[in-house]
Amino acid sequence: MDLKPTTPEPLILQVLGRKVTPRPPVWFMRQAGRYLPEYRALREKAGDFMSMCFNPEMAAEITLQPMRRFPFDVAILFADILLIPQALGQAVWFEAGEGPRLGPLPSIESLRAHLDSAEQHLAPIGETVRRVRAELEPERGLIGFAGGPWTVATYMIEGRSSDRVAARTYAFKEPEALDALLDVLVESTARYLIMQAKAGAQVLKLFESWAENLPEDVFERIVIGPHRRVIELVRAAGITVPFIGFPRGGGALVEGYVERTGVDGVALDVQAPADLGRRLQKKVAIQGVLDPLLLRAGGSALDRRVDQLLEQWSDGPYIFNLGHGIILDTPIAHVEQVLARVTGYSRP
Amino acid sequence: MDLKPTTPEPLILQVLGRKVTPRPPVWFMRQAGRYLPEYRALREKAGDFMSMCFNPEMAAEITLQPMRRFPFDVAILFADILLIPQALGQAVWFEAGEGPRLGPLPSIESLRAHLDSAEQHLAPIGETVRRVRAELEPERGLIGFAGGPWTVATYMIEGRSSDRVAARTYAFKEPEALDALLDVLVESTARYLIMQAKAGAQVLKLFESWAENLPEDVFERIVIGPHRRVIELVRAAGITVPFIGFPRGGGALVEGYVERTGVDGVALDVQAPADLGRRLQKKVAIQGVLDPLLLRAGGSALDRRVDQLLEQWSDGPYIFNLGHGIILDTPIAHVEQVLARVTGYSRP
């Protein structure tokens, strides 16, 4: 007779383990953030954005805010993909209303020399994960994350949000230099994610926000390869938590991405066709793809699209989510509207 | 005994008719334009950009400039996708260095009332086509074109180049108004393309530059549907010239686009995987996908990629091209380098 107490396994872990669940788990990219009045209130009291990320008490509170207000099944660590370049010695700051700014790209030797100190620098993020996991109900999952090495590299090369023309040109003109930069980022990202998993993150997600507009051979080299190597390094450390990859804008290249990276789940963007999702579900769990513009617009068109997504993908492993981050002026009522529909759904 | 003179059929027409040719025909998007010193010289003497489009002598000269300098197999009419909104009564002008600007969106009734006068307004474009066709060697093809109705609508709604957030929101919040606008554009575009074909255009191309970031159901409604209706209207007028569609950024949605629009060829963007192209070649000719950033970067990486594209797709109907327009500071020598490689190729 087995007397172990039955711990409820978070829905997202069931789905990533390819179990059939009564309904898909649901969370929203950027669910902790500026569309929430309680976030904006905290933000006013806080210092700059980077300090918030490095303050475990505050970052844990922000992570938990949407979990208190909404029936999300999953929390995602409040942090930023640019913590790694900062930890590796490149200056990173945020200009109000303009997004991130980065100082000059350090030499590859300098970046490499920071690999050990970067782990220490990022230790407060582990503390945030521990605090969130301690407060979160056991049936709700917790996702840790990092940026995809290519996306992080685009910011490091260009010094800001951009059209990535300089970074993509660098990929063509300085392939060895880019590969060396990606190698350092792979190593640093793997260490960072291992730390998050040890602190209690139950799923790890790689946000490759700028996977769009890359030729197939370049995508293979700078997106698929580095993701596979990050996952291999994390697995080599004995960490078995599932990975979700998000090659945003990867289009028809996403199938090769799923086959060759070792991800357990793939986040799809707003464009992903129903058929592509069904093909991918034979191999991994899929996540997505509600358009944040439709979430903001609301109305019966929103209900119809939610129903359509539930219908087309709920037979397989599916995590309901947006196809991109929530927009800051999205009405709270629209979030509630979608969550009621998804949590009230049951597979036919 | 057949005594008809054998007219050499342009390679592009052979490929669009699914014949096997010794090598793929080649042309470049924006091959007539600012990277050419002779274009810049003419541009300085000319008035504003829109006047150049409406001056048949000048527009024909610009169309022919790259044909004199390079061994391109195909010429493409020099014109702009915003001639249609102007012809329908919306103000269109170009701000130096900033791109197009449009006045307020006219009412749907006003746009409809301009359908007949728009045809007259656009008559000079037909004259440009006639002049080019008269000067161009018979073995070189001539492409006429228009913007995809959705892309043209995004400019009409937003008044300028943008992230299309307002237009995409309009698609969700005002679906009937958008459908009515697209209907007028379908009608006007079909009439415009019929006129171009009658004037001598041998291929018609629909540039849907902003097909990216659309959910599958929206893409079906605002891209696939309008393209199919344009083609049906052109066919109903007895015009049989082949169509190339370019749903740029359409990713995995391109397969459905090919199946349901009636295009004879599809232009792919830089991202298109080899496998997707080969699947599409079973149904239509494909065109693309060299990255203009690699063309500008040059070097041996450019040669390798050209060889790779020729190898992966030359067994089927393939038109060699870029995956996006040529960039204005592209060295002429790089264009020559690629053209020598493609025109010197023969299928194994």
Interface residues (C-beta under 8 A of the other chain):
Chain A: V165 R168 T169 F172 K173 P175 E212 N213 L214 P215 E216 D217 V218 F219 G249 G250 G251 A252 L253 V254 G256 D269 V270 Q271 A272 P273 A274 L276 V289 D291 L293 L294 R296 A297 G299 A301 R305 Q308 G323
Chain B: V165 R168 T169 F172 K173 P175 E212 N213 L214 P215 E216 D217 V218 F219 G249 G250 G251 A252 L253 V254 G256 D269 V270 Q271 A272 P273 A274 L276 V289 D291 L293 L294 R296 A297 G299 A301 R305 Q308 G323
